[in-house]
Amino acid sequence: MKVQVLSRKLIKPCIPTPGIFRDYTISFIDELAPSINVLAVLYYSPGLIINKLEESLAEILPQFYPLAGRYMKDDHLVDCSDQGAAFVEAQVDCQLLEIIGTGAKPEELNDLLPCQSFATEDATEPLLAIQVSKFKCDGIAIAVSISHRIADASSLGMFVAAWANACQGDNIEAISSRFNSPLFFPGKKFSAPDFGETGTRDIHIPVAKIVARRFVFDNKAISGLRAKVSEGKTGNQQPSRVQVVSALITKALLAVVALTTYGQSRNLLVAQLVSVRERTVPPVPKYCFGNLVAIAMTECSVDEGKNMGFQGLVRLLGDNVRKTVADCAKILSNGEDGYKILVDTIVGFNKKSVNGNINVVLITDWSKLGLYEVDFGWGKPMLASVANVPIKNLVTLMNSKESVGIEAWVHLDEKDMSHFEQDEDIKMFTTSLG
């Protein structure tokens, strides 16, 4: 697949941002976010009109005004002077079905991205970048990239849905975003974290080759995993799709750790991201924009994992997520002690990610973002994907198109991936695409 860039431009808000909103000071959770971009790619059959995408982007940007600004890292704020979002048009030399049908490798999808995964945080760098790539069949791929400094995955989903609604016209209910997360979590001038082996800002530094693969857990596989959990149990409560998939991936990664760590730590730290929206007291609004996540951390040794088995891992991971959700209620009601719930877990995770004494995996759940519902007026996407993000041990869980299965985009060291792919349960319960 060859992608030729045809044009690059900046799209500015159709209405100037008022002066009172010139400086957007980020929250302390934003400060602790990694210096990367949050991105997704949506693939559509022929019909999309690029000019309409540009016009609707300009129309929606006043509502998402920081996205048209530039980040001033020394001041921990966004200069909202309407510098504009990057908009790239490109041509692809193949058919869309060649990408979707054959399961293109994630690294091939990187050419569809408007910018590199790792943000430079330069004052000239757009916070929002979009690339619209047209295939030979007139199918379209829309890649959206937002700086993690001001947005999490939920914020990305929020923006894309609002943009699609604007593209459809005024008869579609608007999504009202709120840039008030700094009111809940005022900035503390934290330094941006360094994730060591999990990623590097300088892509020219030699690191172990990280590869991504897409594993599909269809409805039959999910039912089978749930049946394994319920063996020998009574009651009708079933674990969620994300719970059983996360546990199976954790089980397979523990097996990888057992095979590849000699004279090193044989523990695995699983970090699961949990949204704090609508879970605090008082509640942070559903459409609050920014990084609004807590981290549920579970540490498990290879031997512990073997002893508890798949059922035990489902219970252990689920219990820690539920505890983190319960802790969210204390974040705003306990003052500085509440803030420590967030700061301690995020900073603790960052430190463990770089010390090299423990194997760390980050699992992020995108299954509720609604990416397969994003309709710009010409139908819903044929596929939603990420790409090859150079972050070691990152697992992104997305809905399948039918919304009954889960697609796991797994990023591992190349040698680890060869072991992971050969895990008996992974081979039994998944289809590997790319």
Beta strands, then each sheet from edge to edge (+ up, - down):
strand 1: 3-11
strand 2: 23-25
strand 3: 37-44
strand 4: 70-72
strand 5: 77-79
strand 6: 85-92
strand 7: 128-134
strand 8: 140-147
strand 9: 210-217
strand 10: 267-275
strand 11: 293-301
strand 12: 359-365
strand 13: 383-385
strand 14: 394-399
strand 15: 406-413
strand 16: 431-433
sheet 1: 1+ 6- 7- 8+ 3- 13+
sheet 2: 2+ 5- 4+
sheet 3: 11+ 10- 12- 14- 15+ 9- 16+
end
